[in-house]
Amino acid sequence: MYDLVAIANQYSVPAELLENLKGNFSDSFGESFLRLSLKGFQFTVKSGGSADVINTQALNCVILGEGSDDHCTYYAGSYSPEVEDVKPTAVWYRSQPAPIVVPPVALEKDKNGRLGYSIKRRVVLAIFDEKGNLNLTPIVFDVGAMSLYDKDYANSGMLSYSSYRRWCAKRNLLPCMIVTQILFDRSSSVPSVRFKPVCNQDGTPRILPQNGLLQEVFKVASSDEVKGLLKVNIIDGTETNDADGMAQPQPQPQPQPQVQPQVQPQVQPQPQPQPQPQPQPQPQVQPQAPIVDNVQTVLSDAEDLLNDPVPGRVNETVASPDMSSELMDLLAKAKSK
């Protein structure tokens, strides 16, 4: 931990300036939060490069919170349940698709029924010390799949985490209200644990005393610190692997070629055929009777008229002084033909 007072005295730096710099550097380089490890069937609290072993096989604690979903961890090399302190190749939430760096074969079970990645659920704990005092410093615990979903030991009350959570919900007890005991499953070949409530002599769950401790636990459990610890750092495999940790510059987007609009050819209107004039029916010309025949007919009729006196009026037509001279000329001309 940095001694800011000593720095201020040694280098003549104003204390208020150092106070402003306090948040820029963590006390230890590496993971800045505490986490619980099960490696070697021992409860160990780790932070950065330090490790504190808890000499007990039954760890009493209060569960302050849990993640909303299981998360998956994949290592490109051979996987071991006890892999720790090695950066995984990929980390993703189980409800989301696996990153592209995870090969399809790792997502399927092998001949032994094992997946090529691990499944965990993050919880945050506050643990009791050897004297029975509750230390409210949050500790991260990533509960593995065997501890999450494997078999229960009902006779001894040792339950998988999923069963234990159902047990609490059935009794309307928040896990942060009661004392929980975490024990190793000695029948397993790899470290896994079971959960059980710490009970009073009458068998009822031990509720935290309401003389202020329960309220303090609620305050810590609802803090931004605990909510932040419950969020898993997602790794999709595209992060930088450089030793200096500098992020690689993001590739600039390449300009997209301008798409020229396609000019649609103008459709020339096809000339409409002009209606052809329909031939008008020509009036049928009735053949005229020869003029000679007509004249002869008229002449004959005129002669008949002249030669057919009306009874009682003898030769009245011939002797009529009103006879038109034109008629007489017509008759004369007709006779001369």
Protein Blocks (a to p, Z undefined) as FASTA:
>chain_A
ZZfklmmmmnopafklmmmmmmmpcfbgcjfbdcddfehhiacddehjbccddddfbdcd
ddfbdcfbdcddddfbacdfkbghiacfbdcdfkbccdfklcfklmpccfkopafbdcdd
ddddddddfkopacfbdcdddddfklmmmccdfknopacfklmmmmmmmnopafklpccd
ddddfkbcbdcddddddddfkopacdddfehmmmmmmmmmmpmklmmmmpccddehlacf
bfnlpacddddddddddddddddddddddddddddddddddddddddddfklmmmmmmmm
mmmmmmmccehiahklmmpmkbcfklmmmmmmmmmZZ
